[in-house]
Amino acid sequence: MPPGGAALEVDSVSVSYGKFVAVESVTFSVRAGECVAVIGPNGHGKSSLVTAVAGLVRRGGTVRVFGEALPVGNPRAAVLAGLVLVPERRHLYPELTTRDNIMLGSYSRTRRLRARQAWDDVSGVIDMFPELGRLLEQKAGTLSGGQQQMVALARAMAAAPRILLLDEPCLGLAEAVARRVYDWLGEMTATDMTILLVEENPVHALLVADRAVRMYKGLVEVAGGRGDTA
């Protein structure tokens, strides 16, 4: 696919929980190497949209990754296509070590390797957050919220994603830690990584996103681009 072609296409996607319609009908696309933010108030379908894109909830409509349609409700197919989600509130395995949580991100690629080989394959991801190096044998459940978020981001990058989905990556974090996460996001947007960022705070999101779509009552509206907080 030529540079700048559509990496992710969301076409008439809808999500319902029983009679409650969380996402009515959403259509937009993300170009390869682009960072697009999905902004808007809580409770208007942002998280439902991104979890549906990742195959974690059933949906209507079509999701395409680099032109290939993903089956409905099949997270494994999404991962194999290169789409990786960092969910809201991290969802680490608290009884596993930091090292093991990170290695789980690469499981689809390294499951047939010995543990040391598998770690060698992914250990470079902790260069993003060097302080994790001293926490590798510590159980994830004993880490601070900010440290857990770093582990979740490292786990996602261990999967070598083609498209990274981030659902409220700074939710519940101290301001200093949130700045650190957004510094890292700024570095990622300077690469060829394709990113879909769900964020309630438009000021944060538009500092790093190339453009944004705003969700309101399960629908999307076009918003501004980087540096535009209007």
Protein Blocks (a to p, Z undefined) as FASTA:
>chain_A
ZZhiafbdcehiacdehjbcfbfbdcddddehiacddeddehiopmmmmmmmnopacced
jddeehiacdehilklmmmnopacddehhipafkbcfklmmmmmmmmmmmmpcfklmmmm
mmmmmmmmmmlmmmmmpcfklpcfklmmmmmmmmmmmnopabdcdehklgoiafklmmmm
mmmmmmmmmmmbdcddddfblmlmmmmmmbdcddeehiacddddehiaZZ
